Amino acid sequence: MRIINVAAIGAAGISTMVAVAARGQMETTVSPNGPQAETVVDPSGNLRVPEAYRTTYQSLGSWAVAADQGPGSKELHVVYASPGTIAAYRRDGRFPNGAVLVKEVFQAATGQMTTGTVSHSEAPDARGPRPPATERSRP
């Protein structure tokens, strides 16, 4: 039970930090024509991570992935959505055409701190941010 409480407290702490950092991004204005995101697909169909996504995209959320054994987390996932995507999803109940999601995966380390057992980001995954996912209409 203590392990679950520690993991939950660590995840809540990380979520709070991300929510505070993203607060300013939540006030962005949305074009009446829907979200405007830079092109992330080249003419050959290859996806790339958008420039400055951490400052121009909205934070969709963060998650801690529990360690396989023992207390703590093994990874932290942070997901960003292109401008206007979250508002459109809340309004329509689906991701709009052209929505772009970028997922970062960080390796986590767990250790003792004055507040107890804590998981924190150790370093970005060696693979870097995951290529973005785009939403397209389905027939």
C-alpha positions in Angstrom: 0.0 0.0 0.0 2.9 2.4 0.8 4.3 1.8 -2.7 1.0 2.8 -4.3 0.8 5.9 -2.1 4.4 7.0 -3.0 3.8 6.4 -6.7 0.6 8.3 -6.6 2.1 11.2 -4.7 5.1 11.3 -7.2 2.7 11.3 -10.2 0.5 14.0 -8.6 3.6 16.2 -8.0 4.8 15.8 -11.6 1.3 16.5 -12.9 1.0 19.6 -10.8 4.4 21.0 -12.1 3.3 20.4 -15.7 -0.1 21.9 -15.0 1.4 25.1 -13.5 3.9 25.4 -16.4 1.1 24.9 -19.0 -1.3 27.3 -17.4 -0.1 30.2 -19.6 -0.6 28.0 -22.7 -4.2 27.3 -21.9 -5.2 30.9 -22.5 -4.2 30.9 -26.1 -6.6 32.1 -28.7 -8.0 29.7 -31.3 -8.6 30.6 -34.9 -12.2 30.3 -36.0 -11.0 28.0 -38.8 -9.7 25.5 -36.3 -6.2 24.7 -34.9 -3.3 26.0 -36.9 -0.2 23.8 -36.6 2.9 23.9 -38.6 3.4 21.1 -41.2 4.9 18.0 -39.6 4.7 15.8 -42.7 7.2 16.3 -45.5 6.3 15.6 -49.2 7.5 12.0 -48.8 5.2 11.4 -45.9 7.9 11.4 -43.2 6.9 12.9 -39.8 9.1 15.3 -37.8 8.9 16.9 -34.4 7.7 20.5 -34.8 10.0 23.4 -33.8 9.4 25.0 -30.4 6.5 22.6 -29.6 7.2 23.0 -25.8 6.3 26.7 -26.0 3.7 26.8 -28.7 1.7 23.6 -28.1 -0.6 23.0 -25.2 0.1 20.4 -22.5 -2.3 17.6 -22.9 -1.0 15.8 -19.8 1.8 13.8 -18.2 1.9 10.2 -16.9 4.2 8.2 -14.7 4.8 4.6 -15.8 5.2 2.4 -12.8 8.5 0.6 -12.3 8.5 -3.1 -13.1 9.7 -4.0 -9.6 9.8 -1.9 -6.4 8.5 1.6 -5.7 8.6 4.5 -8.2 8.4 5.0 -11.9 10.5 3.9 -14.8 9.3 6.5 -17.3 7.5 9.8 -17.4 5.5 10.6 -20.5 4.5 14.2 -21.4 2.1 14.8 -24.3 1.6 18.1 -26.1 -1.2 19.0 -28.5 -1.1 21.6 -31.4 -2.8 24.9 -30.7 -6.6 24.7 -30.5 -6.7 20.9 -30.4 -7.8 20.6 -26.8 -10.6 23.2 -27.2 -11.8 21.5 -30.4 -11.8 18.1 -28.7 -13.8 19.4 -25.7 -16.3 21.0 -28.1 -16.6 18.2 -30.7 -15.6 15.1 -28.7 -12.9 14.1 -31.2 -9.5 15.3 -32.4 -9.9 17.6 -35.4 -8.3 17.0 -38.8 -4.7 18.1 -38.7 -4.3 17.9 -35.0 -0.8 17.1 -34.0 0.3 15.3 -30.8 3.9 15.1 -29.6 4.9 12.7 -26.9 8.1 13.0 -24.9 9.4 10.0 -22.9 11.8 10.6 -20.0 13.7 7.9 -18.1 12.9 8.2 -14.4 15.0 7.7 -11.3 13.6 6.9 -7.9 15.2 7.7 -4.6 14.8 8.9 -1.1 14.3 12.6 -0.5 13.1 14.5 2.6 9.5 14.0 1.4 9.9 10.3 1.0 10.5 8.1 -2.0 10.3 10.3 -5.1 10.5 9.6 -8.8 11.9 12.3 -11.1 13.0 12.8 -14.6 16.6 11.5 -15.0 17.1 12.5 -18.7 15.3 12.5 -22.0 15.0 9.2 -23.6 17.9 8.6 -25.9 15.4 8.4 -28.8 14.2 11.9 -28.1 10.6 13.1 -28.6 8.4 10.6 -30.4 7.4 11.6 -33.9 4.0 13.4 -33.8 0.8 11.7 -34.5 -1.7 13.5 -36.8 -5.4 13.0 -36.8 -7.2 12.6 -40.2 -10.8 12.0 -41.0 -11.8 8.4 -41.3 -14.3 7.3 -43.9 
